[in-house]
Amino acid sequence: MKKIYTLITLFNIMMVVVFTSLPKKSINIEPTEEKNDIQKFIKFKTVSLDGDTINIDEYLKNKNKVVINLWATWCKPCLEEISILNTAYKTFNDKEITFIAISCDDSKVTAQRFLEQHSFLFKQVFIKDINTTQNIWDDLVNQDNSTIKVKSLPLHLFYDDKTGKYKIMEGAYMSFEEYERDMKSFFNL
């Protein structure tokens, strides 16, 4: 029994080292002639984990910038960057930016229990509660036909509705300064 526990512990340590050492992958996509090409990827309506209705179209009427973070309780790099994301929320929330975090856990209850114990200031959504038609969320579920090819969490998506451009980053942020630099650069803050 001790050998199994030791092997599991070593495996977990090895996975943490591997995932935290991976470089962040960034995909910049400039707007197309048809602004709607990108909008189909992030337009969704759902209910947040605290019961509020979330409709991206409504958010974009008031705030034309959206930051979406995909995370899971089983993803150690995701959990390690929550304090960075909370600092970003406090710093940029008044800059016409909507912040949404989407839990990719298998169970909504798992995410809710985690959030009861830990502060994560982004508006929280459970991925299986998002009802859309052929968009990025479907791509995450259907990797074979994915247009984005998301391979790991955490994933960050910055979207500017005025210009139609977006940026996708895979991998955890190691510092608030790194996140702040990307936010300021992308949104021209």
Helices and strands as residue ranges (DSSP letters): H 2-21, E 25-29, H 36-42, E 45-47, E 53-55, H 56-62, E 65-71, H 76-80, H 82-92, E 97-103, H 108-117, E 123-126, G 127-129, H 136-141, G 143-145, E 155-160, E 166-170, H 176-187
